[in-house]
Amino acid sequence: MKLGQVVGTVWATAKDPKIRSIRLCLMVPVDETFQPISKRPLVAADPLNTRTGDVVYWVGGAEATFALADRQIPSDVTIVGLVDRIDL
């Protein structure tokens, strides 16, 4: 799992039927001090309905397609949790 910060929302008028009820958001990967690792945001499936500014943890690749218990979704990046704090 990796850390990220939600920076926006993606609005799509047409989606694959498997992700119709799932929100899409823009997320920037960050390190443990919440500094951006990349300036390029990623589009992530967001089953948790996060808000802009939330720090999250996410999975990518094959793991992203299995993030929901009830179905397999067509996603390269899926948010799987909210970060409350990090103790270093």
Secondary structure by P-SEA (a helix, b strand, c coil): cbbbbbcbbbbbcccccccccbbbbbbbbbccccccccccccccccccccccccccccccccccccccccccccccbbbccccccccc
